[in-house]
Amino acid sequence: MKHILIVDDEPLTVKALVTVLRQYPQPVGSIRTAADGAQALRMIEESPPDLLLTDIRMRKMDGLELCRQVHERYPRIRKVIISGYGDFEYAQACISYGVKEYILKPFTPAKIHSLLAVLLPKSDSTFSIARFEEHIERIVEAVWALDTPQAEAQLEACRSYCRAASATEAEWANLMDDSLSMIRKRLAQRGFEPPAAAEPMPDAAGTDERYIGLYVQVLRWIDELALRRGGQDLMQKAKTYIDEHITREVSLEDVADFLGITPPYLSLLFKKVHKTSFVQYRIAKRIQLAKRLLEVPHHRTNDIAFEVGYENYPHFSRTFKKVTGLSPQEYRSKLGIK
């Protein structure tokens, strides 16, 4: 079903438009009305329409500003200006806001019906702007929570929905482009200005390439957001704590509790900042300390294993050889120590 929002402060015009829309041969669905741009925006936030018909001159918020905000926040909504002849030059500014058509008052039923035939989705289309908006919002929520697995799952759900709802490859490609733009703008509204893509997607890129570009960009934004939330300083404290407690079995939970953050968040940030996992870093520091102790002849290898945080020698020996390619005894022999 299609959904239309009429925005005009002239009751007679609104009544005439509703009547003409109801006369359209195809089922239209819901027709809502608003008296100004501010009221229209509130209604759009509740349930985005497929088509927006708006006047130019209105109180509180005019049609030009309404089209600008809708274009930034809801680019999939089709926008049409219906206004007087004297507003034509003024309305031309709306072209950059994605306005598809400009209709002069008084309008005719034939003109409105012709417009609907071009701008409204086909009757058998399964695409819903409201559902598309839900997918975008879920992706934004996952990014904001720095939840990479959830972001991946929501991206895949959005891709599947857009694929099923698109009548053509071109329409699906456009939805992928719109998804990237909408996610970026919604993150900006929350106070995070995501960096633009290093290389813009070429127009000739296929739909699969566009989805991959969207996927990669969203995951990069999670990385960037994590770093901007104080990740560098926090993870330096994490490293210092590990280094100072390397001789005991310090866990991810121990460090997270010390920093006052959750273990999953610590794991995510640590890998993004230091380019290695928490466990890999801890092993590297232990082996580094073990090498220094092995260079001292009177230190027994069993004691060294315990001193660097391993409860038993076999575990220490296996780990040491995995990292260095040598057993502890072979490492000492290479140094000329027996």
VMD Tcl script that draws the C-alpha trace (Angstrom):
set ca {
  {0.00 0.00 0.00}
  {1.13 3.56 -0.73}
  {1.18 6.35 1.83}
  {0.88 10.03 0.97}
  {1.36 13.13 3.12}
  {-0.18 16.46 2.05}
  {1.26 19.61 3.60}
  {-0.70 22.82 3.01}
  {-2.26 25.49 5.23}
  {-5.23 26.06 2.89}
  {-8.10 23.71 3.91}
  {-9.80 23.94 0.51}
  {-6.62 22.90 -1.29}
  {-6.11 20.01 1.10}
  {-9.70 18.83 0.65}
  {-9.42 19.01 -3.15}
  {-6.16 17.05 -3.15}
  {-7.58 14.32 -0.94}
  {-10.60 13.97 -3.22}
  {-8.43 13.74 -6.35}
  {-6.11 11.20 -4.74}
  {-9.06 9.03 -3.71}
  {-10.20 9.02 -7.35}
  {-6.93 7.48 -8.53}
  {-7.57 4.05 -10.16}
  {-4.92 2.26 -8.08}
  {-5.43 1.86 -4.29}
  {-3.51 4.64 -2.55}
  {-3.61 3.53 1.07}
  {-3.30 6.19 3.75}
  {-3.57 9.92 3.05}
  {-2.49 12.17 5.90}
  {-2.46 15.95 6.07}
  {-0.42 18.59 7.91}
  {-0.84 22.37 8.09}
  {2.87 23.26 8.12}
  {6.35 21.83 7.78}
  {6.94 21.41 11.51}
  {3.84 19.27 11.94}
  {4.73 17.33 8.80}
  {8.19 16.46 10.13}
  {6.69 15.06 13.32}
  {4.33 12.91 11.28}
  {7.15 11.73 9.02}
  {9.21 10.69 12.04}
  {6.28 8.56 13.22}
  {5.69 6.95 9.82}
  {7.50 8.02 6.62}
  {5.24 8.36 3.57}
  {6.04 7.20 0.05}
  {5.09 10.58 -1.43}
  {5.15 14.10 0.00}
  {3.00 16.83 -1.60}
  {3.75 20.23 -0.10}
  {2.99 23.90 -0.57}
  {5.82 26.46 -0.44}
  {4.51 29.28 1.74}
  {3.38 28.12 5.19}
  {3.70 29.22 8.80}
  {6.28 27.79 11.25}
  {8.23 25.93 8.58}
  {7.85 26.51 4.84}
  {7.95 23.92 2.09}
  {11.52 24.71 1.10}
  {12.89 24.00 4.57}
  {10.68 20.93 4.87}
  {12.06 19.52 1.60}
  {15.61 20.22 2.73}
  {15.19 18.36 6.02}
  {13.31 15.47 4.45}
  {15.98 15.14 1.76}
  {18.72 14.92 4.39}
  {16.94 12.53 6.72}
  {14.62 10.56 4.43}
  {16.05 10.58 0.89}
  {13.75 7.76 -0.26}
  {10.62 9.90 0.15}
  {9.49 11.33 -3.21}
  {8.79 15.06 -2.95}
  {6.46 17.26 -5.04}
  {5.81 21.02 -4.75}
  {2.24 22.18 -5.35}
  {2.10 25.95 -5.21}
  {1.21 29.22 -6.93}
  {2.80 30.62 -10.06}
  {4.60 33.36 -8.15}
  {6.57 30.77 -6.18}
  {8.15 29.14 -9.22}
  {11.62 30.69 -8.92}
  {11.56 30.11 -5.17}
  {10.62 26.48 -5.70}
  {13.51 25.92 -8.09}
  {15.79 25.91 -5.06}
  {14.14 22.62 -4.08}
  {15.72 20.81 -7.02}
  {18.86 20.20 -4.97}
  {16.63 18.70 -2.27}
  {15.39 15.91 -4.50}
  {12.06 17.49 -5.48}
  {10.70 15.50 -8.43}
  {7.94 17.77 -9.72}
  {6.44 21.25 -9.45}
  {2.69 21.57 -9.98}
  {0.91 24.91 -10.32}
  {-2.36 25.74 -8.63}
  {-5.08 25.25 -9.66}
  {-4.23 21.66 -10.53}
  {-6.33 19.17 -12.49}
  {-7.16 15.57 -11.56}
  {-5.46 14.39 -14.75}
  {-2.22 16.12 -13.76}
  {-2.24 14.63 -10.24}
  {-3.06 11.14 -11.53}
  {-0.30 11.36 -14.12}
  {2.07 12.35 -11.33}
  {1.07 9.38 -9.18}
  {1.59 6.97 -12.06}
  {5.21 8.12 -12.35}
  {6.19 8.64 -8.72}
  {4.38 6.01 -6.70}
  {5.74 2.47 -6.50}
  {3.94 -0.12 -8.61}
  {1.03 -1.88 -6.96}
  {2.94 -5.17 -6.74}
  {6.01 -3.61 -5.16}
  {6.88 -4.93 -1.71}
  {9.06 -1.94 -0.82}
  {8.07 0.01 2.29}
  {9.87 3.19 3.31}
  {8.87 2.57 6.93}
  {10.47 -0.90 6.92}
  {13.54 0.43 5.14}
  {13.85 3.12 7.82}
  {13.66 0.42 10.51}
  {16.57 -1.47 8.96}
  {18.65 1.70 8.77}
  {17.90 2.59 12.39}
  {18.92 -0.87 13.58}
  {22.25 -0.55 11.79}
  {22.80 2.88 13.34}
  {22.00 1.49 16.81}
  {24.52 -1.33 16.32}
  {27.21 1.11 15.19}
  {26.49 3.40 18.15}
  {26.81 0.44 20.52}
  {30.09 -0.60 18.82}
  {28.48 -3.99 18.30}
  {30.22 -5.35 15.21}
  {28.42 -8.74 15.08}
  {25.04 -7.02 15.39}
  {25.99 -4.45 12.74}
  {26.96 -7.27 10.38}
  {23.67 -9.06 11.04}
  {21.60 -5.91 10.48}
  {23.50 -5.05 7.30}
  {22.72 -8.49 5.94}
  {19.05 -8.14 6.94}
  {18.89 -4.77 5.18}
  {20.56 -6.21 2.07}
  {18.11 -9.12 1.95}
  {15.11 -6.83 2.38}
  {16.26 -4.38 -0.30}
  {17.02 -7.23 -2.69}
  {13.55 -8.73 -2.23}
  {11.77 -5.36 -2.44}
  {13.62 -4.06 -5.53}
  {12.06 -4.52 -8.94}
  {15.36 -3.91 -10.78}
  {19.12 -4.05 -10.20}
  {19.26 -0.26 -10.54}
  {16.69 0.18 -7.78}
  {18.65 -2.12 -5.49}
  {21.86 -0.21 -6.25}
  {20.12 3.04 -5.37}
  {18.92 1.58 -2.09}
  {22.47 0.60 -1.19}
  {23.67 4.13 -1.94}
  {20.80 5.60 0.08}
  {21.58 3.27 2.98}
  {25.15 4.54 3.22}
  {24.03 8.16 3.07}
  {21.26 7.72 5.65}
  {23.47 5.83 8.14}
  {26.14 8.53 7.86}
  {23.64 11.36 8.42}
  {21.97 9.67 11.37}
  {25.30 9.09 13.06}
  {26.10 12.77 12.47}
  {22.82 13.69 14.18}
  {24.05 11.80 17.25}
  {27.26 13.82 17.32}
  {29.59 11.52 15.38}
  {30.69 12.84 11.99}
  {31.85 9.72 10.15}
  {34.72 10.27 7.73}
  {33.72 9.97 4.09}
  {34.74 6.92 2.09}
  {38.35 7.02 0.93}
  {37.24 6.32 -2.63}
  {33.67 7.03 -3.79}
  {31.85 4.10 -5.36}
  {31.87 4.47 -9.17}
  {28.48 4.78 -10.86}
  {29.21 1.67 -12.90}
  {29.77 -0.47 -9.81}
  {27.41 -3.43 -9.54}
  {24.97 -4.04 -6.70}
  {27.21 -6.59 -4.98}
  {30.10 -4.15 -5.06}
  {27.87 -1.45 -3.63}
  {26.82 -3.70 -0.75}
  {30.44 -4.64 -0.02}
  {31.31 -0.94 -0.03}
  {28.49 -0.25 2.44}
  {29.55 -3.18 4.64}
  {33.22 -2.16 4.77}
  {32.40 1.49 5.41}
  {30.05 0.75 8.32}
  {32.66 -1.45 10.03}
  {35.26 1.28 9.55}
  {32.91 3.75 11.22}
  {32.63 1.43 14.21}
  {36.43 1.45 14.46}
  {36.58 5.23 14.18}
  {33.81 5.76 16.74}
  {35.54 3.44 19.20}
  {38.77 5.41 18.90}
  {37.02 8.76 19.29}
  {35.44 7.63 22.54}
  {38.76 7.86 24.29}
  {40.03 4.52 23.08}
  {43.67 5.54 22.80}
  {44.08 6.72 26.40}
  {41.96 3.93 27.82}
  {43.87 1.22 26.00}
  {47.21 2.65 27.09}
  {45.99 2.19 30.66}
  {45.01 -1.36 29.77}
  {48.51 -2.13 28.48}
  {50.11 -0.63 31.58}
  {47.90 -2.73 33.84}
  {48.75 -5.91 31.93}
  {52.47 -5.11 32.02}
  {52.38 -4.51 35.77}
  {50.51 -7.77 36.45}
  {52.11 -9.95 33.80}
  {53.48 -12.42 36.36}
  {49.98 -13.52 37.40}
  {46.98 -14.84 35.49}
  {45.46 -11.45 34.66}
  {42.24 -11.90 32.72}
  {40.21 -9.77 30.33}
  {37.61 -9.42 33.09}
  {40.26 -8.21 35.56}
  {41.42 -5.43 33.24}
  {37.87 -4.47 32.25}
  {36.90 -4.21 35.93}
  {39.94 -2.03 36.59}
  {39.01 0.32 33.72}
  {35.29 0.34 34.55}
  {34.15 -1.00 31.16}
  {32.66 -4.26 29.92}
  {34.94 -7.14 28.80}
  {33.49 -7.21 25.23}
  {34.08 -3.46 24.86}
  {37.65 -3.85 26.18}
  {38.31 -6.70 23.74}
  {36.96 -4.64 20.83}
  {38.88 -1.47 21.71}
  {42.12 -3.27 22.51}
  {42.27 -4.93 19.11}
  {41.35 -1.74 17.26}
  {43.93 0.41 19.06}
  {46.83 -2.04 19.40}
  {46.16 -4.16 16.26}
  {46.40 -7.34 18.32}
  {44.08 -9.18 20.65}
  {44.22 -8.99 24.43}
  {45.40 -12.62 24.67}
  {48.04 -12.25 21.96}
  {49.46 -9.15 23.65}
  {49.57 -10.88 27.05}
  {51.39 -13.88 25.54}
  {53.88 -11.63 23.74}
  {54.70 -9.76 26.96}
  {55.15 -13.02 28.89}
  {57.47 -14.49 26.29}
  {59.42 -11.21 26.18}
  {59.93 -11.40 29.96}
  {60.75 -15.13 29.76}
  {63.52 -14.43 27.23}
  {65.16 -11.95 29.61}
  {64.99 -14.44 32.50}
  {66.34 -17.29 30.35}
  {69.37 -15.14 29.62}
  {70.27 -15.32 33.34}
  {72.06 -18.68 33.82}
  {71.07 -19.40 37.43}
  {67.29 -19.18 36.72}
  {65.66 -22.62 36.45}
  {63.25 -22.97 33.53}
  {60.52 -24.36 35.80}
  {60.76 -21.29 38.01}
  {60.74 -18.98 34.97}
  {57.48 -20.53 33.77}
  {55.85 -19.69 37.10}
  {57.38 -16.19 37.23}
  {55.89 -15.20 33.87}
  {52.38 -16.35 34.80}
  {52.20 -20.00 33.73}
  {50.99 -22.54 36.27}
  {52.88 -25.46 34.70}
  {56.03 -25.86 32.67}
  {54.62 -27.90 29.72}
  {52.13 -25.13 28.91}
  {54.89 -22.53 29.11}
  {57.24 -24.60 26.95}
  {54.61 -25.17 24.24}
  {53.70 -21.50 24.14}
  {57.33 -20.38 24.09}
  {58.14 -22.67 21.15}
  {55.01 -21.62 19.28}
  {56.06 -17.96 19.52}
  {59.84 -18.23 19.09}
  {60.24 -21.50 17.17}
  {62.51 -22.82 19.96}
  {61.94 -24.57 23.25}
  {63.24 -22.75 26.38}
  {66.24 -25.12 26.53}
  {66.99 -24.62 22.81}
  {66.77 -20.85 23.28}
  {69.34 -21.03 26.10}
  {71.58 -23.33 24.09}
  {71.53 -20.84 21.25}
  {72.80 -18.22 23.71}
  {75.56 -20.57 24.89}
  {73.91 -21.18 28.26}
  {73.71 -24.74 29.58}
}
mol new
graphics top color blue
foreach p $ca { graphics top sphere $p radius 0.5 }
foreach p [lrange $ca 0 end-1] q [lrange $ca 1 end] { graphics top cylinder $p $q radius 0.2 }
display resetview
